């Protein structure tokens, strides 16, 4: 795609539409001459240079990458109108696009019917899911993996719910025995399962937890904010294929959260929440005497906790899905490249004398640490911190992130390491750009050189 060409077409298309309403004189208070704007824009773009190169495959740190050009064009085009998807009278076209895009997400997860909408983030999406859970099970708390995103403990606090962290196994997945111990107390109304933890990319055993939850009469919410689109690789052939059982089981969960602004190629913020039972919409009922007046249809604001939401986010997702749909042959090909890259890098690390694999990647997150002698947590921590800093400097920079592993987690995976501290930072790389597949060897060789200086 020629981004400059289509951005130009976007401005012309919206201007052509605007012209159909007749001429008017812009107010002089809004006028800014090009010289003034040019000076401000020069300072603005100079300040934007103070960023890491999220677009480049040598950036292998956090879950960050630019949106697809189609999403950029869709977002900017709709933003020129600036619709608000809270009510149909605020954004009739983009509200329809939102419903269609969300329906495709629901189909991706196997929901036959659903209630759902976009949100500004996974945090808000999870808040809504836990809000509904509270209304259905008042007075009962929420169980989640100890490695689940911190948003669950935070949102439990916001909602006045008790949070019950459940220990994980030696792969970072929720421990079933520990979960059953918690459920036997009768204090839990909802279990949150994570399909792709943000630290390790670990996938909780959804298919094994569902019958356990049913036996104890609790809801199941799946936080697939990070890993949700990997359901497109469930049962796929080739090295990128994933065990289908946990992904297929998501269709039986009560609610799901996914973030299209991660693997869905969207700009921030674009999250989504889906409910299997549309009847939970009754918990959103509210009175708004100055909205919802153009249609008797259900307005998106009537099934969300947020009020104003950018219709441009829905437009961007809808347009992207026309080109790269949430199917194995669409977005699935994008995720497959990152998954193959992670597996390839893991193989290289396992054969390395300078680096050690913390654990095999389940999705596209690779965790590893420098081999140090003697093998101590303090030594690993110091070497990881140095490599992180040194990697970003010099003529051939690489950009990583770190993850703190506590001594118990480290001992479960690497018992030979001397636990002379409470934990250690290890190195972590998210290979969510498909271009990473062609750069794994370069990244590995650069990290081996950096580790060799430890």
N, C-alpha and C positions, 0 to 999 in steps of 0.2 A: 504493500500500500504506500502511495505517495501521500504522506501525512499533510504536507503543506498544501497540496492540491485539494484534498478533501476538506481541510479546514476552511479554505477559501470558498469551496462549494457550499459549506455549511452556512457561512455568513450571507452568501447570495440567496440561498434557499429561504432563510428566515426573513431576509429583507423583502423578497418577492411576496411571501405570505403577509408580512406586515403592510405592504403597500395596498393590499386589497381592502384595507379598512379606511383608506383615504389619508390625505396629508394632514400634518399638524406641525406646529412649530416647537422644537425642543426648547425647554426653558433655559435661559442663559446661565442660571446658577449651576447647571451641570456641565457647562462647556469648559474644556481644557484644551489649550492649544498644543500643537505637536512638539514645540520646543520644550515646554514645561514637562510634558509627558516623557519626552525623550530623556531628559535629565533624570527623572525619577526611575524610568525603566532601566537606564544604565546602572544606577545604584542597585536596583532590585535584582537584576541578573547577576551582578557581581556578588551580591550576598548569597544568591542561590548556589554559587560555586562552592560554598562551604557545606558540601554534602559528600557522602560516599557514593561511589559509582554503582548504584543499585542495579543499573541496567546491564552491567558487564559480568560475564561469567567468572571473572576473577574476584567478584564480590560473592563470597560464600559464607555470609554471616547470619543475619537475622532473616525473618520471613518478609523480605522486601524485594519488590521488583516493580518496574513501571507497568501500567496497564497496557493492554493491547491497543494498537492504533484505532481499531474499530470502536473500542470503548471510549477512547479520547474524543473521537469525532461525535459519537452518539451523545456523550455527556455535554460537550461544548454546544452542540447544536440545540439540544433541549434547554440548556442553561440560558441561551439567548432569549428564550421565552420565560424561563424561570418558573415552571409549574410547581405547585405544592400538592403532593399526593395525599395530603390529609383528607381532602374531600374531592368528590368528582367535579365540583364547580371550580376547584383550584387547579386541576390537571386532568381533564377527561381523557386525553390521548395517552398520557404517560401512566395514568391509573390502569387503563386497559393493558398497556404493555407490562406493567408490574404483575397483573394477574396472570398474564400469559407466561412470563418468565418464571414466576413462582410455581406455576403449574408444572413447568418443565423440571424444576428442582424436585417437586414432589414425585413426579414420575421416575426421576433418577433414583430416588430412594425406595421406590416400590409402593408408595401410597396410592390407593385407588381413589379415595376422597380425602380432602384435607381442608384445613383452614390455615392460612398463612399470609405473610407479607414480608416486605423488606424492612430492614432497620438500618440505623446509622452505624452499627457495630455488632460484633458478636457478644459484647458485654450486655448491650441492651436486649439483644435477642435472648440471651440466657436469663436475664432478669425477667422477661415476660414469661418464659417457660416455667421458672420457679414461682412466679406470681400465681399462675394458674394452678400449679401444684399445691401451693399454700391454700388456695380457695377450695380445692377439692379435698385436701387432707389437713384441715386446720389443727394447729397444735402439734403437728408431727414434723420432724426435721428432715434433713437432706443428707444422704450418704454419698460420698464421692471419693474417688481415688486420692491418696495423699499426693500423687503427682499430677492431679487435675489442675487446670488453670486456676490461679488465685481468685479469679472473678467469682467462683462459686461460693467460697467462704465470705467474700465481700458482699455479694448479693444476698446471701443468707442473713448477714448482719443488717442490711438495708431493710429486708422484709420481716425482720424479727423472728427468723427461723434458727433452729439449732443446726450447726454444721457438724457432720460426723466424718472426719477423714478416715479412710480405710487404707491399711498398709498395702503395699504393692509387692509383687513377686520379684524374682531376679531378672525379669525382663521389663520391669516398669509397668506391669499391668495389674489391675485390681485383683487382689487375692480373694478367691471365692470363699475360703474358710473364714477369713476375717470378716468378709461381708455378711456371711450368714450369722456370725456371732452378733453383729450389730443389728441385723434385722430381727433376731429373736427377742430383742428388748422391747419391740413394739413401739419404739420412739421415732421410727423413720417412716415417712410417707412416700418418699421419692428417692430413687437411686439415679445418680448421674453417671453415665458411662462415657468415656472419652475415646473416640476413634481417631487417634493421632494426637498424643500429648505434645505440647509445644516444646518440651525439653528434649525428649528422646524420640518422639514420633511413635510411641507405644500405642497399641490398639487393645482396648479392653475387650474381654470375651463376651460380646453382646449375646451371642446365641446360648451361652451357658448361664448368664445372669437372668435372662428373661423368665425361664421356668422357676427359678428361685424367687424372683420378685413376685411372680404370680402366686406362688404358694404362700407368700407372706402378705399378699394384698397391697402391694406398693406399686406406684407408677415408675416407669422407666423413661428417663430423658437422655437423649444421646447428644453430647456436645461434639459435633463434627465440624466445628468452626474451622479448624485447620485441615483435617484429613478427609472431610466429607466427599470431595470429588474423587478420591481414590476408590470409591465404590465402583467406578467405571473400569477398574482393573481387576475386579473380583472374578476369579476363575479364568482370567485371560491366559492365553498361551505365551510362552517365552519367559525369560527371567523376570520380567516386570509383573507377571501374574501374581495375584494375591489369593490367599485362602478365602474361599467365598463365604464360609459360614458366618463370621461376624457381620459382614457387610449385607448379606441377604437378610439377616435377622433384624436389621434396622427397620424394616418395613413393619415390624410388630411393636416397635417402640411407641410410646404415647406422644412424644414430641421430639423434634430434631432442630438443631441449630447448625447453620453452615455459613461461612463467610466467602461470598464471591470475590471480595477484595483480596483474597489470598490466591487460591488456585483457579478461581474463576476469571482471572485476568482483568479485574475491575479496579478502578481508582477507589481510594478511601472516600467515604465510608459506605460500604455496602455489605450488610449482614442480612440474614434471613432466619425466620422462625417458622416452623411448620408444626401443626397439630393434627393427629390422626382423626380426632373426633371434632367435627365442626361445631358441636354444641357448646364447646368451651367458650365460644364467642360471647356467651351470656355474661361472662365475668368482666367484659370490657364495656358494658352498657354505661352510657353517660349522657347527659343533656348538654347540647350546644345549640342555643337558639339562633345563632347567626351563621351556622354552616349547615351542610347537608340539605340544602333547599332546592337543588336543581334536579334531583332524581330520587325516586323511591328505592333504587337499588342500594345494596349495602355499600357504604363508603369505607375506604380503607382505614380512615381514622376511627371508625367504629369498632375495629378489631385490633387496635394497637394502643400501647401506652403512650407512645410518642405522639406529639401533635404535628407540627410542621415537619415535613420530610421532603427532600429534594426529588422531584420527579425526574431530574436529570440522571439520577442513579438508576432508576428503572429503565430509562431510555438507553443508557449505555449497556446495561445487561441484556436487554431485549435485542439490540443490534448485534452485540457480540454473539448471542445464541443463534442468530440467523446464519452466521458464518462458521462458528465453532460451537456446535450444540453440545449439551451435556450428555454425550453418548460415547461409547467406546471408540468409535471412528472419528469423533470430533475432539472434544477436550481430552478424551482418554489418551490420544496420541501425544498430547503435550505432557501429561503426567507420566506417561510411560518413559519418556526420555529422561526425566529427572530421577525416576526410580532406577532405571538402568545405570545412570551415572553414580547413584549412591552405592549400588551393589558393586560396581566396578571399583570404586574408590575403597570400599571395605576390603575387597580382595587384595588390592595393592598394599593397604595398611597391614593386613595380616601377614603379608610376605616381607614386611619391612623390618629392619633392625633399629631404625630410628624412631618409629611410631608404633603405638599399640592401639588396637581397637577397643573402645570401652564396651560396646556391644554391637551386634549385627543390626543394621538398620531394618526397620519394618516398612518404612515408607521412603522418604527422600532426605531424612536427617541422618548425618553421619557424626558419631561422637568418638573421639579418640584422644590420645594424650602422648606426650613425648616420653620415650624410654629413657629413664635416668638411672644412674647407679650411685648409691644404693637406691632401690625402689621404695621410696617413702612418699607419703601424701604431701609433706611439705616440699619435697623436691619437685614432685609433679606440679604442684600448685605454682611454684615460682617459675618453672620452665614454661608452663602454659601461658602465664601472664606475660613473660618476656616474648614468646613467639607471637602472641596477639599484637603486641606493640610493634615489634620489629617487622612483622609482616606488612604493616601499612606504610612503611617507609622504604626508600630506595627506588631504583629504576624499574623494578618488577614487583609492584605491590600486590598482595593478596589480603583480603578482608575477611576475617573470621569472627566468631563470637565464642564466649565461654559459657559453661554450665557448671554450677557447683554441685558436686556429688558428695553426700555425707559418707561418713566412714562405714556405716552399715551397708549402704548401697555399693560402695566400692568393694568391700570385703566379699559381698555376694558374687561379684563378677571377677575380682582379681584378689583372691585370698593371700597370694604371695606378697602383696604390697604391705609394707609396714605402716600401720595406722598410728602415726605419731602426731596426728591432729584430728580435729572433728570432721574434716572433709578436705576436699581439694577442688580447685577449678580444673576442668578438662576443656578441650577444644570441641567446638560444635559447628557444623556447617550444614546449612539448608540449601539443597540443590534443586530449588523449585523453578529455575529457569531451564528450559529444554536445551539451551545452548551449553549448559554445563557438561552435557554428554561428550562434547568435543574437546573439553578443557580439563578433564579429570587428571590425565597424566601430567599436565603442566602444573596443576594445583598440587598434586602429590609430590612431584619433584621439588617444587619450591618449599613445601613443608618439610621434606626430608632435609634439605639444606639448612633451613632454619633450626630444625631440631638438632642437627649435627653440631650446631654452635652452642647448644645448651650446656 
